[in-house]
């Protein structure tokens, strides 16, 4: 049997190239060697203010992006987190063995807590524990993560050790899988990771049409030109994108111009736009085709969630049994 792992992305809007390069591309590369369970983690998405009327579309949009990018439902399971209640039930079991101090030291929790003007809710506080439950329910042996998610995985590993130490060997300790995941920075605030929370001009969505990609890149932050010092964050971000989407020849050409202090960023951005449009074109076309098959996408998500729940329920009942919470066998 293939080893198994869980990973997911919140349905908070359009998936962008940061999501694709940082996570989804690694998922696709692992499909033949691991059984991947890919969640649309809607429970994570409700820890911050949102519009209930928009959630259904956001979930479907995430599924379309998953499929269009290359996730194969014949090799992997694509599911909706809230359709598998064992996720929140498992999180409660883990909440009861996780010290609050462990959660409070997670950097992303601290950052979110500062951003929220309405105060921290319990969902945000226990967000990392729900993430641990997501991973542990499927006895994940690896977790593809970016560098910024490493503290979450380390917390999961601590919770695994705590559970196994108290109740007996039950869960494997998941290992970090960095793969080829790239950390892509915002086009408008290049010292921060590309994120939908920074506004639509800060990212390139997988579904953006060519004219939008060109417009966003044309306004991307760079600098006033080479100064002989360290390369600026915005310029560094453009060169990183070019190293991924363009040919080595193209990258070398513009790097030479930069070193010679003769680079014209407008020309670099125009060429980078051409190359990104070329790479994303097939994804955008597949997404358009799939959007015309809503019943297929819905049925795939329901079927995937049922499959995921079969696995999750078995693990959850094992954890309950270890904790002395199975009173009537056959329940």
PyMOL commands that set and color helices and strands:
alter all, ss='L'
color gray80, all
select helices_A, chain A and resi 17-30+42-45+52-69+81-83+86-95+100-104+107-115+122-125+127-136+147-167+196-198+200-202+210-218+233-245+248-259+265-291+294-322
alter helices_A, ss='H'
color red, helices_A
select strands_A, chain A and resi 3-9+34-40+77-80+142-144+175-177
alter strands_A, ss='S'
color yellow, strands_A
deselect
rebuild
show_as cartoon
